[in-house]
Amino acid sequence: MGYTIAEKIISSHLIEGDMSKRGSEIALKIDQTLTQDATGTMAYLQFEAIGADRVKTERSVAYIDHNTLQSGFENADDHRYIQSVAKKHGIYFSRPGNGICHQVHLERFGKPGKTLIGSDSHTPTGGGIGMLAFGAGGLDVALAMAGAPYYITMPKMVRINLTGKLSPWVSAKDIILEVLRMLSVKGGVGKIIEYGGEGVATLTVPERATVTNMGAELGASTSVFPSDDVTKAFLAAQGREEDFVPLAADDDAVYDEIYTVDLSSLVPLAACPHSPDNVKPVSELEGMHIDQVCIGSCTNSSYLDLMRVAAILKGRKVAENVSLAIAPGSKQVYTMLAQNGALADLIDAGARILECACGPCIGMGQSPNSAGVSLRTFNRNFEGRSGTADAGVYLVSPETAAVSAVRGVMTDPRSFGDYPNIELPLRFFTNDNMIEPPAPDGKDVEVLRGPNIKPFPLNVSLPKSLEKKAILKVGDNITTDHIMPAGSKILPYRSNIPYLSRFCFAVCDETFPERAKAEGGGFIIGGTNYGQGSSREHAALVPLYLGVKAVIAKSFARIHMANLMNSGILPLTFEDPADYDRISQGDVLSLPRVREEIEAGSPVTVEDVTAGFTFKTVLSVSGRQKDVLLAGGQLNYISRKNGK
């Protein structure tokens, strides 16, 4: 029996476990890591706590791309800390303005056949170049940098065959929106999505990266494309021919699920508020008034994307009712647009050019007007994520965004005329002078810490029993944006957990932080797909600080469940999902034999003292994860394992 692409990479990096057993825990050697600054400070504090002198990976890179608004000292201090700790410990440092981590990594560092984990949920972007790339919590990245393996549950293998060829005005964004429409935001949980078929050869590496980037919205472990002649040409254009390795699935590879997407039948699509899988054809939304258009993010800020946008805007004017903001994904893209005149076309049309960073996608500026409609080429449209609570955010392709910006209403771009035929250059302009290498020997490098950088919270060993109130009950598809919001007012405090705790679950219940403190912590009750979205481990660290002992939910998103366990918070699932409806917020819940039951691997008994009934929960973990939870989290587990 042959191997899939993912199985080939897993096989060559397998340290522990049996990859033939779907759902069992395996451990992988990690070749590369990346961090961004919203999660990076905490990741490097954890790396320092582990005690490693230098990173053990082939390449680790620290990017500054999230917290680039500097309205106070906090972000600048975090950047200075990350730069100094990177220089000391063997990590490359991508300076503010050099670009978004996933775009730059694809251009300058990604290698087919290699493993990559990053403290950002859109790290699977690297699958567009044939990497096995996972989003992870900061502690998992810190451990990988220290040489530890990365543990995951062996995923199912899903193949999506691409047939035909995209029609004019239909783009890679429409491919992944169609997959989201088919599978939903829960459809990829526990799975690796692999793309194959004749249609793959028609897609460039930047287009493939758009598809793998938004695979995160499926809940998938990761997504991957073959490494082929298209990949080779892209690497050659980046001056990295030596990094090419051919990689394809075996003809007799076996998949758990197989789907087909006919590229030639796709039409321009839009994800409507407030979920990436709420997808409709743009033609059904034609004529809808819009207030704002934002083009960029790690999904759609490549040279190819922005050259198409520039061709659409050339000689035209942005409609008077529309604010258009454009953020190039990297300094490379920005420079090339400036050199060939496309930047002038964007500016002349009335676009506002932002720096090469995540910007509006993470709520860093460009919030829409109240009740405004914003078309964005981004990957998430969760309620309130834009910074405007009542805004309606639609996710669209760069082509749909640009045409709509000119027309002033939502517009199917197929009505616009001839499609701009843009080819990738035979050679990209490369200048890596904003990527700082580490010191050859970092012993004498001083790590610089600002006053906003506070210690991260640590849990204690799991007691024999727990009794606390259900201090919050929430519904399905709760995102990490609900748990720990982003945005320009909050992100500067990512290295200050006590201050950050003021905003925990504020989107759902602004009284939650004070109630959690008053009660001395408690339990959270959740629905299906609890913790979807970002990899931010702050969505576990802040509840830990507030005394949350367990989350009892119908199901969990992969990365968030791992982050909860790393913090020593129990991720329990209902044995009978109907029990969710029987619990009320404020009920006192008792876990009378929790440690004994977890040690025995049996269901965990929960007594609802207030309502007077008992129910069972399941803890779906490996033996190693069980020991982590019993120790009160990953760092406690490591310390005890090392006799500290």
Salt bridges, closest charged atoms under 4 A:
GLU7 OE2 - ARG22 NH2 3.22
GLU25 OE2 - ARG624 NH2 2.78
ASP31 OD2 - HIS13 NE2 2.63
ASP31 OD1 - LYS29 NZ 2.93
ASP37 OD2 - HIS79 NE2 3.01
GLU48 OE2 - ARG449 NH2 2.82
GLU58 OE2 - LYS29 NZ 3.91
GLU58 OE1 - LYS114 NZ 3.15
ASP65 OD1 - HIS66 ND1 2.58
ASP120 OD2 - HIS66 NE2 3.49
ASP120 OD1 - HIS102 NE2 2.93
ASP120 OD1 - HIS122 ND1 3.82
GLU178 OE2 - ARG181 NH2 2.68
GLU207 OE2 - ARG308 NH2 3.25
GLU217 OE2 - HIS122 NE2 2.50
GLU217 OE1 - ARG380 NE 2.76
ASP228 OD2 - ARG208 NH2 2.91
GLU241 OE2 - ARG427 NH1 3.53
ASP243 OD1 - LYS111 NZ 3.65
ASP243 OD2 - ARG240 NH1 2.81
ASP250 OD1 - LYS8 NZ 2.96
ASP256 OD2 - ARG22 NE 2.91
GLU257 OE2 - LYS191 NZ 2.90
ASP291 OD1 - HIS289 NE2 2.97
ASP345 OD1 - LYS314 NZ 3.43
GLU399 OE2 - ARG308 NH1 3.61
ASP412 OD2 - ARG414 NH2 2.68
ASP432 OD1 - ARG108 NE 3.03
GLU436 OE2 - ARG95 NH1 3.10
ASP481 OD1 - ARG385 NH1 2.95
ASP481 OD1 - ARG536 NH2 3.57
ASP509 OD2 - ARG515 NH2 2.67
GLU519 OE2 - LYS469 NZ 3.21
ASP579 OD1 - ARG582 NH1 3.17
GLU597 OE2 - ARG593 NE 3.50
GLU599 OE2 - ARG595 NE 3.37
